[in-house]
């Protein structure tokens, strides 16, 4: 019975994650309160320090709140890339503010 409950729970998680990824890809947007948009670049950023609405999802899907789980959330659920480039990080921090453990960005490299 326990294994059946675990399997059912895991199936629900997989379905939720798949739907969230599909929605993120279809809308090319960012989900949750951690999202910020740069109008000049037409690009979304996700800032871990603003992620109030995402906290319960991050904890339940990834097991805690730390750099690793934030990165898993924004690269997996939000289909974004972790922002490491100093110039892009400066753009993101104009919208997010300083001091975030993780900032991710929407990949716009495919645009003309």
CORQUI-V393590 format. One record per backbone hydrogen bond with DSSP energy under -1.0 kcal/mol. NH is the residue of the N-H (numbers start at 1). CO is the residue of the C=O. Records with the same first field share a line. If there is no record, write none. Layout:
BEGIN
NH->CO / CO
END
This chain:
BEGIN
5->1
6->2
7->3
8->4
9->5
10->6
11->7
12->8
13->9
14->10
15->11
16->12
17->13
18->14
19->15
20->16
21->17
22->18
23->19
24->20
25->21
26->22
27->23
28->24
35->32
36->45
38->43
42->38
43->38
45->36
46->104
47->34
48->102
50->47
51->48
52->50
58->54
59->55
60->56
61->57
62->58
63->59
70->66
71->67
72->68
73->69
74->70
75->71
76->72
77->73
78->73
80->74
81->105
83->103
89->85
90->86
91->87
92->88
93->89
94->90
95->92
96->92
97->93
104->46
105->81
106->44
111->108
END
